[in-house]
Amino acid sequence: MKGLDLVIHFSLPLKDPVPIFSLVLFIILLAPIVLRKFRIPSIIGLILAGMAIGDHGFKIIEKGSINLFGNAGLLYIMFLAGLELDMTEFRKNRHRSLVFGAFTFFIPLILGYILCTYVLHFNLMASLLISSMFATHTLVAYPLASRLGITKVEAVTVAVGGTIITDTAVLLILAVITGAEAGNLNTAFWLQLGISLAVFAVIVLWGFPLIGRWFFKKIKDDKTTHFIFVLALVFLAAFLAELAGVEAIIGAFLAGLALNQLIPHTSPLMNRIEFVGNALFIPFFLISVGMIVDLKVLLKGPEALIIAGSLTAMALASKWLAAFFTQLSFGYTATQRNVIFGLSSSHAAATIAVILIGFKMGIIDEHVLNGTVVLILITCMVGSFVTESAGRKLAIQEADKKPEMSGGPERFLIPVAHPEKMEPLIDFALMVKDPSNSAPVYPMVVVQDDEEAREKIYASNKMMEKVVMHAAASESNVQVVTRVDLNVTDGISRAVKELLISDVILGWSDKTSATDRLIGSFFGSTTDNVLQSVWETVYVCHFQHPLSTTKKLVLILPRNAEYELGFDHYMQKIILLAKQAGARIVLYSGKQTQLGVQRFIAESKQSVELSYKILENPEDFLVLARNISRDDLVVAVSARKGTLSYQPYLDGVPQRLQRHFKDNNVILVYPEQRTAENSEPGMQEGDITLMPIQEQLRNINKIRKAVRRIFKGKQEEETEE
């Protein structure tokens, strides 16, 4: 009986989920490896594999057996498109997305209607339905753009923005057509559709960020819960979209936009989301697309061939024309046009939804349905080939245009003293680190050289295991450093020199210092000494909440900050931090400093949402506190004594930050300086010295003490005589 059960169990087509899942996983594993040798995109391999195992191929898998994962994969593609969208670029180019969305909607709609009415001789409803199908497109090739690292390029941003515009318009037309066929196209229909869409948009675009920000603040350490929470919101948004009368893909895309600012692109959560999608959900969707394709329809007579050929040619030609007119409108290159065409030429999800609904309602016949299936196969192949070819060229062009970072290579050192403060500091370093920089981040523990050094090293190594695990979740390069030195300050100072460190990230100490030599009693003496011995950029950080929950980055600059040596460097880091956190920047400074910031942004071609406010009295933090909420990140730039931007009031900045912004995330930045030992060669006596005044005074005091000892010795000799 067991043998008979096995035969029944494994008879084709497969119905048991275990062998089905096993077969699909092997296809996901092997198809890209095999087709890579023939320079065929992996997306095409998965679609072809779906054709082979589907109901229209060798019938290995039962029809509809992987629909659940396939539908989830489609929603995942749209969600990732919204999540990976550079919101700053999107806002900057939103009018371009609107223009492309209009081109890619109206050109296929008009040309398709002419084809269906005057060439194929369909009736009004069929012509309107099929022509609206031409206007849709699915971001099947988007994973290729993501893999090439061009998702934040303007051409891709415009294509993604146009996708949601045209698909929304088409699906609204579909709702109107179905309402007309059912005889419900009346005032009540329009009223219900408008109200439901408005409520849906408010819930997703306003409610989801509010819920997400609260959730990430309350539950900080459970990474698995974060992922499940995000996934639940995506499918909830898709369900709400269907309730509102539009397709689920609209809800998934809006969920990505809503959560965009809460999930930094360098965070472990983003890495998990992309990994699960690219490894599981999206391949299932591509295989499910292939299972729909039936090449045998081309053998059912000339009518099937004519319809399939006409539909496919019109779909590709109209999308190319939309990309071409977009190129003419904004002066894009041929490569940018091809990327837009490649991303917008694939027809799959919304196309299937439109045609299947029309077929079930009797608006179109079997020939149109089969012709559409052929259209899906050909357009997905063309879109994938064009996107990969043009995407590679665009990636090279963007790499050549990228502005050079000031100074040498970036290397971040993070001295770790308290394990509970470790992860936020690592996250901050990964957010401000140049993504193209392969240099590792260096978490470091300094062990004092005494009898207990061996035990302390062992304990510190155990503590650093958590650092490595946290960084590994985001696939970041981390190299742990353990030093044995006389004290923490010397250990940090020597590590900065040996590792060629450019940025030092310190935790904000709550201990009260006995000295008031540099920045007052709020910082511990270790921070005091580090600032006196390390002249690279230093960030002193106090994080109460995850940086991803930041709504606004408040940047406070002192007078003459634009003249500091490290000005360009820390401004690049702050702008990158704002982009990663999805926050806009509000700059408080004097008028002259604002002009310096504007000049830097223009020269470095930075894209940032930044507003300016004149700060007449830099010491008045009480005025600032009235305009800052708990979700705002406060970044105050200070200065070491004797430098160009130093003012006496800066000594009290840490205390004021503690008093007025104790519930906020706060970063205090000390710009890079240059000492006499690393100043440029060839400086003459008449040149302005680059050595800070504090160091000069220290040397003068040493000379004065030495002179006193000499005179005192002489006086004692004279007395003895």
NUKEVO-938516 format. One record per residue (C-alpha): residue in one letter; x, y, z. Coordinates in steps of 0.1 Angstrom, whole numbers, padded with zeros to 4 digits, always signed. Layout:
N
AXYZ...
***
This chain:
721
M+0000+0000+0000K+0028+0024+0008G+0043+0019-0027L+0009+0025-0043D+0005+0057-0022L+0039+0069-0034V+0030+0063-0071I-0002+0082-0066H+0016+0109-0046F+0042+0116-0072S+0020+0113-0103L+0022+0142-0127P+0011+0169-0124L+0025+0173-0089K+0000+0182-0063D+0019+0176-0031P+0034+0209-0018V+0066+0192-0007P+0079+0180-0042I+0065+0212-0058F+0084+0234-0034S+0115+0213-0038L+0114+0214-0077V+0108+0252-0077L+0137+0258-0054F+0160+0238-0076I+0148+0258-0106I+0155+0291-0088L+0190+0277-0080L+0200+0263-0113A+0183+0284-0140P+0204+0315-0134I+0236+0295-0132V+0230+0276-0165L+0217+0306-0185R+0245+0329-0172K+0269+0310-0195F+0247+0320-0225R+0245+0356-0213I+0208+0353-0208P+0193+0373-0179S+0181+0351-0150I+0147+0366-0153I+0142+0350-0187G+0155+0317-0174L+0129+0316-0147I+0101+0326-0171L+0112+0298-0196A+0114+0273-0167G+0078+0283-0158M+0067+0276-0194A+0084+0242-0192I+0068+0230-0160G+0034+0246-0164D+0001+0235-0177H+0010+0245-0213G+0044+0227-0211F+0052+0193-0197K+0025+0196-0170I+0049+0188-0142I+0032+0211-0117E-0005+0215-0113K-0021+0247-0125G-0025+0272-0097S-0003+0254-0072I+0021+0283-0068N-0003+0312-0072L+0000+0322-0036F+0038+0327-0038G+0034+0342-0073N+0009+0368-0062A+0031+0375-0032G+0061+0380-0055L+0043+0405-0076L+0033+0425-0045Y+0069+0422-0033I+0083+0437-0066M+0060+0467-0063F+0068+0471-0026L+0105+0471-0032A+0100+0496-0060G+0084+0520-0035L+0108+0511-0007E+0140+0516-0027L+0129+0548-0043D+0151+0578-0035M+0124+0601-0021T+0146+0632-0024E+0151+0624-0061F+0115+0614-0065R+0102+0647-0051K+0128+0666-0072N+0117+0648-0104R+0080+0642-0096H+0070+0664-0125R+0091+0643-0148S+0075+0611-0135L+0041+0628-0142V+0052+0636-0177F+0065+0601-0184G+0034+0586-0168A+0012+0607-0191F+0032+0597-0222T+0033+0560-0212F-0005+0560-0206F-0019+0582-0234I+0004+0571-0263P-0003+0533-0259L-0040+0541-0251I-0046+0562-0283L-0025+0541-0307G-0040+0509-0292Y-0075+0522-0297I-0068+0530-0333L-0053+0495-0339C-0082+0477-0322T-0110+0498-0338Y-0097+0503-0374V-0074+0474-0380L-0087+0445-0358H-0123+0458-0359F-0132+0453-0323N-0162+0469-0306L-0160+0500-0283M-0157+0481-0250A-0132+0456-0263S-0111+0483-0280L-0110+0504-0248L-0101+0474-0227I-0073+0462-0249S-0059+0497-0255S-0058+0502-0217M-0039+0469-0214F-0012+0484-0237A-0008+0513-0213T+0000+0490-0183H+0035+0477-0176T+0050+0456-0148L+0085+0462-0133V+0096+0427-0142A+0131+0439-0150Y+0134+0460-0118P+0154+0433-0100L+0181+0437-0127A+0182+0475-0121S+0185+0468-0084R+0214+0443-0089L+0232+0469-0111G+0229+0495-0083I+0210+0521-0105T+0177+0522-0086K+0184+0558-0074V+0194+0571-0109E+0170+0596-0123A+0159+0575-0153V+0149+0546-0130T+0132+0569-0106V+0112+0584-0134A+0103+0550-0148V+0091+0538-0114G+0070+0569-0108G+0055+0566-0142T+0046+0530-0135I+0024+0537-0106I+0007+0566-0125T-0002+0546-0156D-0012+0514-0138T-0034+0534-0114A-0051+0551-0144V-0056+0518-0162L-0070+0500-0132L-0094+0529-0127I-0105+0525-0163L-0110+0488-0157A-0132+0496-0127V-0153+0519-0149I-0155+0493-0177T-0167+0466-0153G-0191+0490-0137A-0205+0499-0172E-0209+0462-0181A-0227+0455-0149G-0249+0486-0154N-0238+0503-0122L-0221+0533-0138N-0241+0560-0119T-0235+0587-0094A-0234+0563-0065F-0206+0544-0083W-0184+0574-0087L-0190+0586-0052Q-0182+0553-0037L-0150+0549-0057G-0138+0584-0049I-0144+0581-0011S-0129+0546-0009L-0097+0557-0027A-0094+0588-0005V-0098+0568+0027F-0074+0541+0015A-0047+0567+0006V-0050+0584+0040I-0047+0551+0059V-0016+0540+0040L+0003+0572+0034W-0005+0588+0068G-0014+0560+0091F+0014+0535+0082P+0043+0559+0089L+0027+0568+0122I+0022+0532+0133G+0057+0522+0119R+0075+0550+0138W+0057+0540+0171F+0065+0503+0165F+0102+0508+0158K+0106+0530+0189K+0089+0505+0212I+0105+0473+0199K+0141+0481+0191D+0160+0448+0193D+0137+0421+0179K+0148+0420+0142T+0125+0391+0133T+0095+0410+0146H+0105+0441+0125F+0105+0420+0093I+0071+0404+0101F+0057+0438+0109V+0068+0452+0076L+0055+0422+0057A+0021+0424+0074L+0017+0461+0065V+0025+0453+0029F-0002+0427+0025L-0026+0448+0046A-0021+0477+0022A-0027+0453-0008F-0060+0441+0008L-0071+0477+0016A-0065+0486-0021E-0088+0458-0032L-0114+0470-0008A-0110+0505-0023G-0117+0491-0058V-0082+0491-0073E-0056+0463-0077A-0035+0451-0049I-0002+0462-0065I-0012+0498-0059G-0015+0491-0022A+0019+0474-0021F+0036+0502-0039L+0021+0528-0016A+0031+0507+0014G+0067+0509+0001L+0064+0547-0002A+0049+0550+0033L+0077+0529+0049N+0105+0543+0028Q+0116+0568+0053L+0115+0543+0082I+0138+0517+0066P+0173+0530+0058H+0189+0514+0027T+0220+0503+0047S+0200+0488+0076P+0199+0451+0085L+0161+0452+0080M+0165+0464+0044N+0190+0437+0038R+0165+0410+0051I+0136+0424+0030E+0157+0424-0002F+0172+0390+0005V+0138+0373+0011G+0123+0389-0020N+0151+0382-0044A+0157+0347-0031L+0121+0335-0028F+0090+0356-0036I+0101+0373-0068P+0115+0341-0085F+0081+0324-0077F+0063+0353-0094L+0085+0350-0126I+0079+0312-0127S+0042+0318-0123V+0043+0343-0153G+0060+0316-0174M+0033+0290-0165I+0006+0312-0181V+0024+0313-0215D+0010+0289-0241L+0030+0289-0274K+0006+0264-0289V-0019+0292-0295L+0002+0303-0325L-0007+0271-0343K-0044+0278-0342G-0046+0295-0375P-0036+0329-0390E-0061+0349-0369A-0042+0340-0337L-0009+0349-0353I-0022+0382-0366I-0037+0392-0333A-0006+0381-0313G+0018+0398-0336S-0003+0430-0338L-0007+0432-0300T+0030+0425-0293A+0042+0450-0319M+0019+0477-0306A+0028+0471-0270L+0066+0475-0277A+0063+0503-0302S+0040+0525-0280K+0062+0520-0250W+0093+0529-0270L+0076+0561-0283A+0067+0570-0247A+0103+0566-0237F+0115+0585-0268F+0092+0615-0261T+0104+0615-0225Q+0140+0616-0238L+0131+0646-0260S+0113+0664-0232F+0142+0663-0207G+0173+0659-0228Y+0181+0623-0217T+0208+0602-0234A+0200+0572-0255T+0211+0550-0226Q+0187+0566-0202R+0159+0563-0228N+0167+0526-0232V+0166+0520-0194I+0132+0537-0192F+0120+0516-0222G+0134+0484-0207L+0117+0489-0174S+0083+0500-0189S+0081+0475-0218S+0073+0444-0198H+0037+0434-0195A+0026+0409-0169A+0006+0416-0138A-0018+0444-0145T-0020+0431-0181I-0031+0397-0170A-0056+0412-0146V-0072+0434-0173I-0074+0407-0199L-0087+0379-0176I-0114+0402-0163G-0124+0411-0198F-0124+0374-0209K-0145+0363-0180M-0170+0391-0187G-0172+0381-0224I-0157+0414-0237I-0128+0397-0255D-0125+0362-0271E-0099+0334-0268H-0077+0348-0296V-0071+0380-0277L-0064+0361-0245N-0038+0339-0262G-0023+0368-0281T-0019+0386-0248V-0001+0356-0233V+0024+0357-0262L+0027+0394-0257I+0037+0388-0220L+0064+0364-0230I+0080+0386-0257T+0078+0419-0238C+0093+0404-0206M+0122+0390-0227V+0127+0423-0246G+0124+0444-0214S+0149+0422-0195F+0175+0422-0223V+0172+0460-0229T+0173+0468-0191E+0204+0447-0185S+0223+0460-0216A+0214+0497-0210G+0216+0494-0172R+0253+0483-0174K+0262+0513-0195L+0242+0536-0172A+0259+0522-0141I+0293+0529-0157Q+0283+0564-0167E+0270+0572-0132A+0301+0559-0116D+0322+0583-0138K+0300+0613-0129K+0300+0606-0092P+0316+0636-0073E+0349+0629-0056M+0348+0627-0019S+0371+0653-0002G+0402+0641+0014G+0416+0605+0015P+0397+0572+0018E+0371+0570+0046R+0378+0548+0076F+0355+0548+0106L+0367+0540+0141I+0341+0533+0168P+0356+0529+0203V+0331+0507+0222A+0328+0510+0259H+0291+0500+0266P+0275+0471+0248E+0240+0486+0250K+0252+0517+0230M+0271+0497+0204E+0245+0489+0178P+0232+0524+0173L+0268+0536+0167I+0274+0509+0142D+0242+0518+0124F+0252+0554+0123A+0286+0546+0108L+0270+0524+0081M+0245+0552+0073V+0271+0579+0068K+0297+0557+0051D+0301+0561+0014P+0284+0530-0002S+0311+0527-0028N+0338+0526-0001S+0350+0491+0005A+0371+0500+0036P+0358+0483+0067V+0343+0499+0098Y+0366+0494+0128P+0348+0488+0162M+0375+0489+0188V+0380+0480+0225V+0409+0495+0244V+0421+0474+0274Q+0443+0491+0300D+0477+0474+0303D+0477+0460+0338E+0476+0426+0356E+0439+0420+0345A+0445+0427+0309R+0442+0391+0298E+0408+0387+0314K+0396+0420+0300I+0407+0410+0265Y+0387+0378+0267A+0356+0397+0280S+0359+0423+0253N+0362+0396+0226K+0329+0381+0238M+0313+0416+0237M+0326+0422+0201E+0309+0390+0189K+0276+0409+0191V+0291+0437+0170V+0301+0413+0143M+0267+0396+0143H+0249+0429+0140A+0270+0442+0112A+0268+0408+0094A+0230+0412+0092S+0235+0441+0068E+0264+0424+0049S+0287+0452+0060N+0325+0449+0062V+0335+0452+0098Q+0370+0445+0113V+0372+0443+0151V+0402+0459+0168T+0414+0452+0203R+0443+0473+0217V+0462+0470+0249D+0475+0505+0260L+0482+0527+0290N+0448+0543+0288V+0418+0546+0265T+0428+0580+0250D+0462+0568+0240G+0448+0536+0225I+0423+0556+0204S+0449+0581+0193R+0474+0555+0182A+0447+0535+0164V+0437+0566+0145K+0472+0570+0132E+0479+0533+0125L+0446+0526+0107L+0446+0559+0088I+0412+0568+0104S+0392+0597+0089D+0362+0596+0113V+0359+0587+0150I+0325+0580+0164L+0321+0582+0202G+0292+0575+0225W+0279+0603+0246S+0290+0598+0282D+0267+0605+0311K+0296+0608+0336T+0306+0642+0350S+0341+0653+0343A+0363+0669+0370T+0379+0692+0344D+0365+0719+0323R+0394+0721+0298L+0376+0718+0266I+0338+0713+0264G+0326+0715+0300S+0317+0689+0325F+0290+0671+0305F+0314+0648+0287G+0336+0624+0304S+0374+0630+0306T+0380+0604+0279T+0361+0624+0254D+0380+0656+0265N+0413+0639+0260V+0403+0623+0227L+0393+0657+0213Q+0427+0671+0224S+0447+0643+0207V+0427+0633+0177W+0424+0660+0149E+0402+0640+0125T+0364+0644+0124V+0348+0634+0157Y+0311+0626+0162V+0298+0624+0198C+0265+0607+0196H+0235+0603+0219F+0208+0581+0204Q+0175+0577+0223H+0155+0563+0193P+0163+0544+0161L+0177+0569+0135S+0152+0555+0110T+0123+0572+0129T+0138+0607+0122K+0113+0632+0106K+0136+0662+0104L+0174+0667+0108V+0181+0700+0125L+0216+0712+0116I+0231+0740+0137L+0263+0756+0124P+0285+0782+0141R+0299+0813+0125N+0327+0807+0100A+0320+0769+0099E+0323+0771+0061Y+0360+0780+0064E+0369+0749+0085L+0392+0723+0068G+0367+0695+0075F+0335+0714+0064D+0330+0696+0030H+0336+0662+0047Y+0311+0665+0075M+0285+0681+0052Q+0287+0651+0029K+0281+0628+0059I+0252+0649+0072I+0235+0649+0037L+0240+0612+0033L+0226+0606+0068A+0195+0626+0060K+0189+0606+0028Q+0193+0573+0046A+0169+0584+0074G+0145+0598+0048A+0145+0632+0066R+0146+0668+0054I+0173+0691+0067V+0166+0724+0084L+0197+0745+0087Y+0201+0771+0115S+0231+0794+0110G+0242+0829+0100K+0236+0843+0065Q+0272+0840+0054T+0274+0804+0065Q+0242+0796+0046L+0258+0809+0015G+0288+0786+0021V+0264+0756+0024Q+0246+0766-0008R+0279+0769-0026F+0290+0734-0014I+0257+0718-0025A+0260+0734-0059E+0296+0724-0064S+0292+0688-0052K+0259+0684-0071Q+0241+0671-0040S+0204+0663-0042V+0189+0672-0008E+0157+0687+0006L+0170+0716+0027S+0155+0747+0041Y+0173+0776+0057K+0165+0796+0089I+0186+0825+0101L+0199+0820+0136E+0207+0855+0149N+0218+0843+0184P+0236+0809+0182E+0236+0807+0219D+0198+0807+0222F+0189+0770+0222L+0156+0777+0239V+0143+0793+0207L+0154+0762+0188A+0137+0739+0212R+0103+0754+0205N+0105+0743+0168I+0119+0708+0174S+0098+0676+0182R+0110+0644+0198D+0113+0627+0163D+0138+0653+0151L+0176+0646+0150V+0197+0675+0163V+0231+0678+0148A+0252+0706+0163V+0286+0714+0149S+0311+0726+0174A+0348+0735+0172R+0380+0729+0191K+0395+0760+0208G+0417+0781+0186T+0401+0771+0154L+0384+0794+0129S+0349+0788+0139Y+0355+0786+0177Q+0334+0809+0199P+0334+0809+0237Y+0297+0800+0238L+0306+0766+0222D+0321+0754+0255G+0286+0753+0269V+0269+0736+0239P+0269+0701+0254Q+0251+0713+0285R+0225+0731+0265L+0219+0701+0243Q+0215+0680+0274R+0191+0704+0289H+0169+0712+0259F+0170+0680+0238K+0173+0652+0264D+0146+0632+0246N+0161+0637+0211N+0188+0619+0191V+0217+0643+0193I+0251+0644+0174L+0278+0668+0182V+0304+0672+0154Y+0340+0684+0157P+0354+0691+0123E+0387+0678+0111Q+0417+0700+0119R+0453+0701+0110T+0482+0701+0134A+0517+0714+0128E+0531+0678+0124N+0508+0671+0094S+0506+0705+0079E+0516+0710+0043P+0553+0712+0036G+0568+0745+0024M+0552+0767+0050Q+0572+0797+0057E+0576+0817+0089G+0553+0844+0076D+0525+0820+0068I+0495+0816+0090T+0501+0786+0113L+0477+0757+0112M+0485+0746+0148P+0455+0752+0171I+0461+0780+0197Q+0455+0755+0226E+0486+0735+0215Q+0506+0766+0211L+0497+0778+0246R+0506+0743+0259N+0541+0746+0244I+0545+0781+0257N+0537+0769+0292K+0563+0741+0289I+0589+0767+0279R+0579+0790+0307K+0581+0763+0333A+0615+0752+0320V+0628+0789+0322R+0614+0791+0358R+0633+0759+0368I+0665+0773+0353F+0662+0807+0371K+0652+0789+0404G+0683+0768+0401K+0705+0798+0396Q+0690+0816+0426E+0697+0786+0448E+0733+0785+0437E+0738+0822+0444T+0722+0818+0479E+0746+0789+0487E+0776+0810+0477
***
